[in-house]
Amino acid sequence: MAWCSLCNRSFGSLEALDQHTQNSPAHALTYGCGLCNRSFGSQEALDQHTQNSPAHAPRYDCNLCNQSFNSQGALDQHVQNSPAHAPSFDCGLCHRSFGSQEALDQHSQNSPAHASSYGCGFCNRSFGSQEALDQHTRMFPSHAPFYGCGLCNRAFNSQEALDQHTRSSPAHALTYDCELCNQVFGSLGALNQHIQDSPAHSRQTPTPLNAFFLSFAGFNFDPSLPPAESYRRLQRYYDWDRDDPESKNAWNDYQSALAEEFSLWFGSEDDLSAWHSLCTAVNVSPLPTTCRGCQKAVRRLYVNIVDLIEWARRGREGDRVQRFDSLKDLRNYSRRTRKIFRNDLDESGNGNVVLRHLLRFLFRSVAWSST
């Protein structure tokens, strides 16, 4: 027995089943069209259907306008002929479009709005060429380049003129300042020579006060201490009484050392730099420009001369020397701190006119003793 799996009929032989399958229309092979769901008995019939049916013809779509064409040639012809699909070359300055790069270039060259311009940074005018801008700049003095002097705010029309001004002007000359005594020098060599020659700046040369204290064998002298403190330590070291001859001699020598120390640091009456050091110590500002002006400024002040010496020995560092409101206040301070500078210049013949000037106007010829 042979069965037909399509219709469940049975046949007596395999030949009978094959004959049934071949002859039965229900069992014939079919070729379906995927586009319209129709079926055909052969591949040839399906191909013929696809070729002849307009609905199944290949389509070539235009992405720009959504039209469809049945061939690539038709689509290409459409793109070529349609103005909407022609390539465009846009001008970024005025937003116009052109059909070719040549047309866009010609537009850029001929349009005045797109011509290259050269602006003047001084007056905001524009010119068609660099040459025209340069000519404009040359014709107007206000546009000429200038070279400014950062020290005096003057302007010059060339670098050479500025350099000549800087070299020739005394106000711009390089200066070299001595940080120890506030003197100013015109060259580094002059400053070095000053430091080398000045006893006040030489670390190898002992000052008068240092020499005085170091003359006492066994006494542990500390140069960083104020002179008055060092003298009190010296008195305690030797346990001197007020009436001891050694104490009186030491006091006289100490006062002489103070006077010499003052001369060392503050110079003479006709030395403006020395006067400026003195005015700096007592905080006179601005500094007078003449010795006479410095004398007048100091004349109105009450300060302790030992304080002045101490300030100078510190290297002119720290607070300025204390000033007092009256001669009485100065006297009380000097006695209380034992910072006493004896006014015996008339008897001693000391020629330091700066010191004489200070004592004349600050101490009013008051005689101090070692008590």
C-alpha positions in Angstrom: 0.0 0.0 0.0 1.2 3.6 -0.7 -0.3 6.7 1.0 -0.6 10.2 -0.3 0.5 12.6 2.5 -1.3 15.5 1.0 -4.8 14.0 0.9 -4.5 10.8 3.0 -5.6 8.6 0.1 -4.1 5.1 -0.3 -3.0 3.4 -3.5 -2.1 -0.2 -4.4 1.3 0.6 -5.8 4.0 3.3 -5.8 3.4 3.8 -9.5 -0.3 4.5 -8.8 0.7 7.1 -6.1 3.1 8.9 -8.5 0.4 9.1 -11.1 -2.1 10.5 -8.6 0.4 13.2 -7.5 1.2 14.2 -11.1 -2.4 14.4 -12.2 -4.1 16.0 -9.2 -4.3 19.8 -9.5 -4.2 20.1 -5.7 -0.7 18.5 -5.6 0.9 20.4 -8.4 4.0 22.4 -7.5 3.3 26.2 -7.0 5.6 29.3 -7.4 4.3 32.2 -5.3 4.7 35.9 -6.0 5.8 37.6 -2.8 4.5 41.0 -3.9 0.8 40.1 -4.6 0.3 36.6 -3.1 -0.5 35.0 -6.4 0.8 31.4 -7.3 2.1 29.9 -10.5 2.7 26.4 -11.8 6.2 27.0 -12.9 9.2 29.4 -12.4 8.8 30.6 -15.9 5.2 31.6 -15.3 6.2 33.5 -12.1 9.1 35.3 -13.9 6.7 36.3 -16.7 4.2 37.6 -14.2 6.9 39.7 -12.4 8.1 41.2 -15.7 4.7 42.0 -17.1 3.1 43.4 -13.9 3.7 47.2 -13.5 3.3 46.8 -9.7 6.4 44.6 -9.6 8.7 46.6 -11.7 12.0 47.8 -10.0 11.8 51.3 -8.5 14.5 53.9 -8.3 13.7 56.6 -5.8 14.9 60.2 -5.7 16.0 61.0 -2.1 15.5 64.7 -2.6 11.9 64.9 -3.7 10.6 61.3 -3.0 9.7 60.6 -6.7 10.3 57.0 -8.0 11.6 55.9 -11.4 11.7 52.5 -13.1 15.3 52.7 -14.1 18.6 54.2 -12.9 18.9 56.1 -16.1 15.5 57.8 -15.5 16.5 58.7 -12.0 19.8 60.2 -13.2 18.1 62.2 -15.9 15.6 63.5 -13.3 18.4 64.7 -10.9 20.3 66.2 -13.8 17.4 68.2 -15.2 15.7 69.3 -12.0 16.8 72.8 -10.8 15.9 71.8 -7.2 18.6 69.0 -7.3 21.4 70.9 -9.0 24.6 71.3 -6.8 24.8 74.7 -5.1 27.7 76.7 -4.0 26.8 79.0 -1.1 28.3 82.4 -0.2 28.9 82.4 3.5 28.9 86.2 3.7 25.5 87.0 2.0 23.8 83.6 1.9 23.4 83.6 -1.9 23.8 80.3 -3.8 25.5 79.6 -7.1 25.5 76.7 -9.6 29.3 76.4 -9.7 32.4 77.2 -7.8 33.5 79.5 -10.6 30.3 81.5 -10.3 30.8 81.8 -6.5 34.4 82.9 -7.0 33.3 85.5 -9.5 30.7 86.8 -7.1 33.2 87.1 -4.2 35.7 89.0 -6.4 33.1 91.5 -7.9 31.0 92.2 -4.8 32.2 95.3 -2.9 30.7 93.9 0.3 33.1 91.0 0.1 36.3 92.9 -0.8 39.2 92.4 1.6 39.5 95.4 4.0 42.4 96.7 6.1 41.2 98.4 9.2 43.0 101.3 11.1 43.1 100.4 14.7 43.3 104.1 15.7 40.3 105.6 13.9 38.2 102.5 12.8 38.5 103.4 9.1 38.9 100.6 6.5 41.0 100.5 3.4 41.1 98.2 0.3 44.8 97.4 0.6 47.7 97.3 3.0 49.4 100.0 1.0 46.4 102.4 1.4 46.3 101.7 5.2 50.1 102.4 5.5 49.7 105.7 3.6 46.9 106.7 5.9 48.9 105.9 9.0 51.9 107.9 7.7 49.8 111.0 6.9 48.3 111.2 10.4 50.8 112.0 13.2 48.4 110.7 15.8 48.7 107.2 14.3 52.5 107.2 14.2 54.1 104.4 16.4 55.4 105.7 19.6 57.8 104.4 22.2 56.9 105.3 25.8 59.3 105.8 28.7 57.9 103.9 31.6 59.8 106.1 34.1 58.5 109.6 33.1 55.5 108.8 30.8 57.1 110.7 27.9 56.7 109.2 24.3 59.1 109.1 21.4 58.7 108.3 17.8 61.5 105.7 17.6 63.3 103.3 19.8 66.6 105.1 19.2 65.1 108.4 20.5 63.8 106.6 23.6 67.2 105.0 24.2 68.9 108.3 23.9 66.5 109.9 26.4 67.1 107.1 28.9 70.8 107.4 28.6 70.9 111.2 28.8 68.3 111.9 31.5 69.8 112.1 35.0 66.4 111.1 36.4 66.8 107.6 34.8 70.4 107.0 35.7 71.0 103.8 37.5 71.6 104.3 41.2 73.2 102.0 43.8 71.9 102.4 47.3 73.8 101.5 50.5 71.3 99.7 52.7 73.3 100.4 55.8 73.3 104.2 55.7 70.9 105.1 52.9 73.5 106.8 50.8 73.2 106.7 47.0 76.0 106.1 44.5 76.2 106.4 40.7 78.0 103.1 40.1 78.4 99.7 41.7 82.1 100.4 42.0 81.5 103.6 44.0 79.1 101.7 46.4 81.7 98.9 46.9 84.4 101.5 47.6 82.1 103.2 50.1 81.5 100.0 52.0 85.1 99.1 52.0 86.3 102.5 53.2 83.6 103.2 55.8 84.5 102.1 59.3 80.8 101.8 60.0 80.4 99.0 57.4 83.6 97.2 57.9 83.2 94.0 59.9 86.9 93.8 60.5 87.2 97.3 62.2 85.8 97.3 65.8 83.6 100.3 66.6 84.5 102.6 69.5 81.9 101.0 71.8 83.1 97.5 70.9 86.7 98.5 71.5 85.7 99.9 74.9 83.9 96.8 76.2 86.5 94.4 74.7 89.2 96.3 76.6 88.0 94.6 79.9 89.7 91.2 80.1 87.4 88.4 81.2 84.2 90.4 80.5 81.9 88.5 78.2 80.8 91.2 75.8 77.8 90.6 73.5 77.7 93.2 70.7 74.0 92.5 70.0 73.0 94.0 73.3 72.1 97.7 73.7 75.1 99.8 74.9 73.4 100.8 78.2 72.7 97.1 79.0 76.3 96.2 78.3 77.5 98.9 80.6 75.2 97.7 83.4 76.5 94.2 83.0 80.1 95.5 83.1 79.3 97.3 86.4 77.8 94.1 87.9 80.8 92.1 86.6 83.3 94.3 88.5 80.9 95.1 91.4 81.8 98.8 91.1 80.5 101.3 93.6 79.7 104.8 92.4 82.7 106.4 94.1 85.2 103.8 93.0 88.0 105.4 90.9 87.8 102.5 88.4 84.0 103.1 88.0 84.5 106.8 87.3 87.3 106.2 84.8 85.2 103.5 83.1 82.2 105.9 82.9 84.3 108.6 81.3 85.7 106.2 78.8 82.2 104.9 78.1 80.9 108.4 77.4 83.8 109.1 75.1 83.1 105.9 73.2 79.5 106.9 72.8 80.5 110.3 71.3 82.9 108.6 68.9 80.3 105.9 68.0 77.8 108.7 67.2 80.3 110.3 64.9 81.0 107.0 63.2 77.3 106.4 62.3 76.0 109.9 61.7 79.0 111.8 60.2 79.4 115.6 60.0 77.1 118.6 59.7 77.7 119.2 56.0 77.1 115.6 55.0 73.5 115.3 53.6 73.6 111.5 53.6 74.5 111.5 57.3 71.6 113.9 58.0 69.3 111.6 56.0 70.4 108.7 58.2 69.6 110.7 61.3 66.2 111.8 59.9 65.4 108.2 58.9 66.2 107.1 62.5 63.7 109.6 64.0 61.1 108.9 61.3 61.2 112.3 59.5 59.3 111.9 56.2 59.7 113.1 53.6 63.4 113.6 53.9 64.5 117.2 53.6 66.6 118.0 50.5 69.2 120.1 52.3 71.3 119.9 55.4 69.7 123.1 56.7 66.2 121.5 56.2 67.3 118.4 58.1 68.6 120.6 61.0 65.2 122.4 61.2 63.4 119.1 61.2 65.5 117.6 64.0 65.4 120.8 66.0 61.7 120.3 66.8 62.3 116.7 68.1 63.3 115.2 71.4 65.1 111.9 71.2 67.7 110.0 73.2 71.1 109.9 71.6 71.9 106.5 73.1 68.8 105.2 71.3 70.1 106.7 68.1 73.4 104.8 68.5 71.6 101.6 69.4 69.4 101.9 66.3 72.4 102.4 64.1 74.3 99.4 65.6 71.3 97.2 64.9 71.9 97.8 61.2 69.0 100.3 61.0 66.5 97.5 61.4 63.4 97.4 63.6 61.3 100.3 64.9 62.4 103.9 64.6 63.9 105.8 67.5 61.3 106.9 70.1 60.4 110.6 70.1 59.2 112.5 73.2 56.8 115.3 73.6 59.0 117.5 75.9 62.4 117.8 77.3 61.1 116.7 80.7 59.8 113.4 79.2 63.2 112.8 77.6 65.0 113.5 80.9 62.8 111.1 82.8 63.2 108.4 80.2 67.0 108.8 80.1 67.3 108.5 83.9 64.9 105.6 84.1 66.7 103.5 81.4 70.2 104.8 82.3 70.6 105.7 78.6 72.7 108.7 79.5 74.8 110.7 77.0 76.9 113.3 78.8 76.8 116.8 77.4 80.4 117.9 78.0 81.3 118.9 74.4 82.3 122.4 75.4 84.8 121.1 77.9 86.0 118.2 75.8 86.5 120.2 72.6 84.6 117.5 70.5 84.3 118.8 67.0 81.2 116.9 66.0 78.9 119.7 65.0 76.0 117.4 64.3 76.2 116.1 67.9 76.6 119.7 69.2 73.5 120.7 67.2 71.4 117.8 68.7 72.6 118.5 72.2 71.9 122.2 71.9 68.3 121.9 70.9 67.4 118.6 72.6 69.1 118.7 75.9 69.4 122.5 76.5 72.9 122.1 78.1 71.8 119.7 80.8 74.8 118.0 82.4 74.3 114.2 83.0 76.3 112.3 85.6 77.0 108.7 86.1 74.5 108.5 89.0 
